Amino acid sequence: MKHLLSPLDLSGEELDRLLTLASDIAVCPGRYSECCKGRKLATLFYEPSTRTRLSFEAAMLNLGGSVLGFSSADSSSASKGESVADTIRVISCYADICAMRHPKEGAPLVASLNSSIPVINAGDGGHQHPTQTLTDLMTIKELKGSFDDLTIGLCGDLKFGRTVHSLIESLVRYKNVRFVLISPNELRVPGYIRDDVLKAGGHEFCEVEKLEDAIPDLDILYMTRVQRERFFNEEEYMRMKGFYILDNAKMELAKKDMIVLHPLPRVNEISVEVDKDPRAAYFKQVQFGVYVRMALILTLLEVELPC
Ligand code: NCD
């Protein structure tokens, strides 16, 4: 049985197929509206979420299936001390597939080892967030046409931002992608991404601190929120929080066809004035997230597709 714990759980070919399916769903969603009739998705969210949980739920409902689950650890038996391994054994009796978000890195992996249904990692601590990456990839494919030869700037909290880690691991599979890592020294990408993925794979990347210096060269700017919940002290968070603010003045320095992505939620790192700029693609990205999750559910459940 197939799970999605890291973006690399899908081969390049499987990923291409999934993105093609997601694009077809975007064009004719009605064709897929009965594909998961009688199937159930469980959403097991031990950490706050708006987009990821609700887009999973919307995706399953769009496919004609049903959803069940919980949206905080407090409202589940985790608050009584139940282990993830036991919870997933139980959920396997109720649902056909599950999406799990957990504050501990590796919790969805533990779940997958004890599960008789496919487990999707919907974010594990500061580690990985593969379905946000599928969303990001679909957005790039739809808006830029291809992944090759792009210069992508990733800006903000590159240390704790799990979406950044998953996206880098996926984009290195394409040809001639250049990475500009824009962060304060304290929030640089972890060593396992810099050394084991970027350096070891011989990929072109640089680390800079100033967004203004980097922005003119970028085809994609991927902004991220400073991850308050992963900081050990509030003072440090307050110091980092206002480090980057993308506003119209900075957008003036960018290419006319650069796109701005953000996994959301935004705090203050993108000024609302940028929302009106046609290059701001972060709300379109949300819509693509539903289509790509529909494609993922169909793929993991091995549903026969309508011809
Ligand atoms: C991201 C996450 O949870 O990692 N949000 C999301 O799922 N779209 C990013 C964030 O919380 O900053």
Residues whose N, C-alpha, C, O or C-beta is under 5 A from the ligand:
A	BS01	NCD	R51 T52 G123 H129 R162 T163 R225 P263 L264 P265
